[in-house]
């Protein structure tokens, strides 16, 4: 019979991969179960419960001699060295360090299975641990927000007045988003939800929430936030920011528009850098009293339920790959699920593509952190632009810029310069207003806003180069002429290519 060893988790992880109820099921299936001392203690499962279910309690060193090793988080180098030959290592999370240990996997012919990679398909949902953890995280997120929020969530009429319902925005309608939505509706909150997948609208409405319809998935949603974020008391972010531009402009400055006592809950803090947090995996308070809950893993706050659901998922997976007749594990690599979860098979790298994806993920996070400060600065500019009238902003900015420029070059210009400056400012504003009113679908590289303005500057620079004798004026005009010519001529070049493309299609 095959033997299964369950290791005790390290660091902050308090879940256990197998609960006592699942032990008896695995034994009836044909496995021998061995569990490390106090492995389930933090989840609320004592060793006595495992013994009653038929498991054997052993120390850590003896666990590594088993055929199958189960652990939530990837084990370290020392533990890998104790694995037996042809061992099956099944874990949920993978560490970037595993790429450094490929020689150990090869020597011991280890098979590495990562259950985090189970496809999110309905046929595999009964063994999808990610969905189970997401469901618990969404529920717990509402509980944490309810604890910190200094009022009740539902609309109440009492003798002293009317208590309005809390207004909630849920960004991302996945499993965790729907779980949060379900609990919030029970509590009586006024719920709004947004997702780039428009097919989730029916799911949102079925739970009694309102779906935010936006044409442009990214840009228009940021505009919506800038106009309406002050109306929400609670924001729950469940969607990952990786490889999309959905939350490009979400920063501390944006959250500052919310009322005091507002709550922001981020369920994807492992992959998102939405705002300038100083501390992760904790509760962070902004300057205006808004609290940001950014726990690394919300399922750890409910370890007993998390362990129970994940244990059922794991049992279904083991049952799926177990051959009852031959009493051994069978990996059918023609199955898409087995193909995705198996990173290393008998010491041989099976999924090179997945390994490269993990590598790119960690590089993406590092790059994100490096560019974060620059992003915050640009986001503040974007935010300020929308807090005042858009057209008024450009008028004020243009006037101040050219007034400053006029005083700087006052020694090199005559009084006629101010007349020309006034004409230039008026023509710039009028041209911008006219061009900006053109529908975006009618824009081509030739008549786009930037090329129109560049053309005006191009003509002005030509006049300045030929007319003035001052070296500084000629030099600045020549540099400006060179820069805008790049934009103008490239616009013509792209337009020619577009015309050729349409002619070829016809």
N, C-alpha and C positions, 0 to 999 in steps of 0.2 A: 504493500500500500504506500501511496505517496504521502510524505510528511510535509506539513505546513508549519512554519515558524513565524510568530508575530512579534516584532520588535517593539520595545518601548520608544515612544517618540522623544525627540530632544528639543531643547530650547523652549519656545513658547507654545509649541503644539500640544494641546491637551486632548485631542481626539485619539481614538484607537480604531484600527482598521476592522477588527472583528469583535462583535459583542457576543455574550454568552448564548443568546438565542440562536445565532447563526452557527455556533460551534456544533450543536447537535445536528443541524442540517448538513454540514460538511462531513461529519462523521458518517451519517447515513448514506452520503454520496460515495464514500470510499476513501476519505482522507484521515490521517492522524494529525491532531492539532496540538501544537506546543506553543506556549505563550510565555513571554518573559515576565519576571516578577513585577507586580504592580503596574503592568502595562496599561490596564484600563482604570486605574485608580482615579485619575483626574477626570475621567468621563463618567464616574459614578458606578463603575463595575469593579467589585472586589475580586480577588483571586478565588475566593470561595465559590462565587457564582460560576466562574469558568470550570472549576473542578466538578461541580454538580452537573454541568453540561457535558462533561466527558473530556475536557482538555487537560493537558499535563503542564504544570508550572515548572519552568526550568530557568537557570541563570542565562545570562547573555551569551556566554561562550558556547553553550550547547545549542542555542538557537541557530547559529550559523551552519551547523552540520545538516540542516534539513534541506529537502528537495526544493521547496518553494519558500521564499522569504517575502513577507508582506510588511510594508512600511509606507506611511503617508509621504514623508519627505525623503529625498534621496540621501543615502547614507554616506559617511565620509570615507577617506582613504583607508584608515585603519580597519574599519569594519569590512570593507571590500576584500581586504587581504584574507579574511577568515572564511569567505564563502567557499563552499565545496565545489568540486568539479561538476560541470553541467547543471549548475544551479539556475533556478528561475527567479529573478528579482522583479517583483511587482510593486510599483510605487505610484503615487498619484501626481506629485510634483517632481520635477526634474531640476537639478542644479546645473549652472553653466560649467561647474568644475568637472562634470562627468566626462567631458571631452579630454581631460588630462589623464583619465584612468582607462583609456581604451586598451592599453596593453594588458591591464589586469583582466578585463573582460575576455580578451583573446586567449590569454594563458589558461584561464579557468573555464573557457567556453561557456560563459554566462549568457543567458537570454534576458535582455532588459525590456520590460513592458511598462509603458507609461499610460495610465488610464485617463489622464487629462486629455489625451488625443482621441478619445472615442468620438466618432462622428455624431453631430447633433441631428440625427435622423430619428424619425418616429419608431422605426423597427428596432433601434438600439436604446430607446429611451429607458427601458427597464433596467439597464446597466450603466446609465449615464450619471456618474458621480458629480460632474460639473453642475448638472441641473438640480441635483439634491442640495448641494452647497449653495447654489444661487437662490433657491427657494428660501432656505433658512436665512441667508444674508438679507434678502429683501424684507422678510418679516422682522428680523432683529433691528434693521435700520430704522423702522418706524418706532419700535420700542425705545430705542436710544433717543430719537428725536422727541418722543412724547415725554420722556423723563426730563429733558433739558428745556423744553418749551414751557414758558411760564403762564400757560393758559390751557383750556381744554380744546379739543379738536372740533367738536360738533357745534352746530348752531343751537343755542339754548335761550329760552325765554324765562327769566326769573323775576322775582318781585322788584329787584333793584334795576332791571333793565334787560337789554338784549345782548347776548354774547354772540358775536358773529363766528361763523365756521372758519377754520384755518384754511387758507388757500395754498394748495400744494402743486408744485410743478415736478413731474417725473420725467427725466431725460433718459430715454432708452426703455423700450417696451419689450424686454426679454423676460426670462423666467423670474429674475429678482424684481424687475419692475412691476410685473403682474402680481407678484406676491405682496409687494408693498401696497399696490393699488387696492388689493382685496381687503387688507387689514384697515387701510385708511378709510375705505368706504364704510366698513363696519363701525368705525369710530365717528363717522359723520362729517368727514372733511370734504371740501370742495376741490376736486382733483382735475388737473390738466396734465396731459401727457403728450410727448413728442418722440417720434422715431423716424429715421430716414426711410424705413420700410413702410410704405403706405398700406401694405396689406395688414398691418397690425391695427388699423383703425377699428375693425370689427371687434377685435379682442378688447380694446379699450372701452368701446361703447357697451359691450356686454357686461362690464363691471361697473357701469354707471358713471364713468369718467368722460371728460371731453377731450377729443383728439385735436391737436393743433395742426391745421392744414397749411402747409407752406409750399410754394412753387419751387423756389430755389432752395435745395436741401441745406446748404451751408450758409451762404451769405445772408439770405433773408431771415434765417433763424437767429442769427446774431443781431440783426436789426430788431427782430421781435423781442429779444431779451433786453436790449437797450431801452426799448419803449415800455416794457411791461414788467421787468424784474422787480420793480419797487412794489408791485401789487401782491407778490407772493411772500408768504411767511415761512415756507418750508420748500427747499429744493433737494431732491434726491437724484443723484447722478449714478446711473447704473451701467452706462455704455462706456466701452473702452475708447480712449483717444488715439490709439495706435493706428498709424497709416491713414488718417483722414483729417479733414480740416474743420470738423463740426464745431470744435470748441477753441478755435484759434484765438478768439478775442475774450475768452473768459478769464478775468484776472481779479485781483483784490479790488481794483478800482470799480469794477462792475458790481461786485458784491456790496460795495459801500453804498450803493443806491438803495439797498433793501432797508427795511425798518429795523430798529433795534429789537433785540430778542429773536430775530430770525435765525433759522437753523439751516445749515447746508450739510448734507450727508453724502459722502463720496464712497461708493462701493467698489470703485476700481482704482484705488490709490496705488496699487501695485504697478499699473501701467500708465496712469494719468498724471500730468503735471499741469493742472488747470490754473493754479493760483500759487502765489509765493508763500508756501507754507514753510515755517521754520522747523516744525516737528511733525514727523509722520507717526502713524500708529497710535494716535492719541486724539484728544479734543483740543483744538486750537481756537483761541478767541481773537477776532480781529479788533481793530481800534474802536470801532463804533458799537461793540458789544455783540456782534454776530458771531455765533459759534460754528466752527467747522469740525464735523466728526469725520475722522480719516483713519479708521481702524484698518489694519492690514488684512485681517480676515475676520468677518463678522460671525462666521460659523463657529469660531473658537469660543464665542460668548455663550453658545448653547451646545456644549460638547456632547452631552448625552444623546440628544436628538440627532445631531450631526453624525455621530458614530453609528447610531442605529440605522439611519437611512443609507449611509455609505456602505455599511456592512451588508445590507440587502443587495445593493448594486454590485458589490464585489462577489457575493455568492452567485448572483445571476451570471456574471462574467465567467467565473470558474466552472459553473455548470455548462456554460456554452462551449467551452474549450475542452471539457473532460469527456473522454471516451469510456462509457460504462462497460463495454465488453472487454476492452484491453486494459482498463483501469490505469490509464495514463492520459497525459495532456496531449491534445492534437491541435496543431496550428494549421488552419487552412488559409494560406496566404492569398487564395483567390477571393476570399471575403474581404470587403473594403475595411471593415472594422479591425480585423486582425492585421491587415496590411498597414493601418495607420498607427496602431498602438505599439507595434514591435519596432523598437529602434535598433536593437542588436539581437541577432539570432545565433546562438551557439558560438559566441565570440566574434562573429563577423558582422560588420556594420551593414544593416539591412536597409535602413532608410537614410541615405545620405542627404536627401532633400530636407528631411525634418531636422537633421543636425545643422544644416546650413541655415534653416529658418530660425532655430534657437539662437545661433550665433548672431544673426541679423537683428533679432529682437533685443539682445543685450546691447549691441552697438547702437540701436535706435534709442534706447533709454539714456545711454551716456551722452549721445548727441543732443537729446532733448534737454538734459540738465544743463549742458554747456550753453545752449542757445536761449535758455529760459529768461535770463535777465534782459537780453535784447528784445525778446518778445514782449515782456512786461512794459518796456518803454514805448514800443510801438502801439500796444494795446491802449495805453493811456491817451495817446494822441487820437486814436480811433474813437475812444469813448467821449473825449472832450468835444470832438467834432459833432457828435450827435446830441450832446446836451444843449446846444444852441442851434439856431436855425442854420441849415446847411449852406444856403446861399449867402447868408449874412457872414458866416465864418470866412468864406473866401474873400468877401469884400474887405473885411477888417484886416485879414492877413495880408492881402495884396497892398492895401494902402500903407500899412505900417512898414512893410518890406521896402517899398519904393521910396517912402519918406526917409527911411534910414539910409537907403542907397544914395538918395539925392544929397543928403548932408555929408556923406562920406566922400563923394566926388564933387563937392561944391567948388573946389578950387580949379577944377578942370572944365567946368561947364559955364556957359553964359546963362542969362535969365531965360533965354528961349527954351532951355532944357525943361523948366517947370511947365511950360505950355505943352511941350511934347510929352512930358510925363503924364499930364492930365488926360491928354488924348489917348495915350497908350493904355492907361488904367481903364478908361471907359470902354475902349475897343476890346480890351481883354475880357472884361466882365460881360459885355454884350455878346461877344463871340462865344464865351463859355456857356451863357444862358441859352443861346440859340442851338449850339451843337449838343448840349446836354439834353435838350428836349427831343432829339431824334430818337426814335425807338431803337433799342439795342439790336433787334433782329435785322435792322437796315444798315448797321455799321459794317464797314469793311476796313481792312488795314489802311486804305487810302483816305477815307473820310472819317476815321476815328478821331476822338477828342485829342489825343496826344499828338497826332500828326498835324492836325489843324493848328494847334498852338505852336508846334515846332516850325511850321511853315511861316507863321508870322515872325517868329524870332529869326528865322533864316534870312528873310528879306531885310529885317532891321539890321542884322549884323553885316550884310553886304553893303548897306548904305554907310554904316559907321566905319567900316574898314576903308572905304574909298574917300570919305568926306573929311574925317578928322586927321590931324597931324600929330596928335599926342600919342606917344609910344604906349602908355598904359591902356588907353582906350583901344588902340589897334590890337594890342596883345589880348585883352579880354574879349574883344569882338571876334578875333580869330579863333580862340579856344571855344567860344560859344558856337561859332559857325561850324566848327569840326564836330562838336557833340551832337548838335541838332541834325546835321547832315546824315549821321548814322541812322537816326530814327526815320527821317524822311525817305532816304533812298532804300532802306530796308523795307519800308512800307510799300514802295513801288514794286520791289522785287517779289514780295509775298503776294501782292495783287496779281502780278503777271502769272505766277504759279497757280493761283486760284482760278484765273480765267482759263488757263490751259487745262486744268483739271475738269472744269465744266464742259469745255469744248470736247475733250476726249470722251466724257460720259455721254455727250449727245451724239 
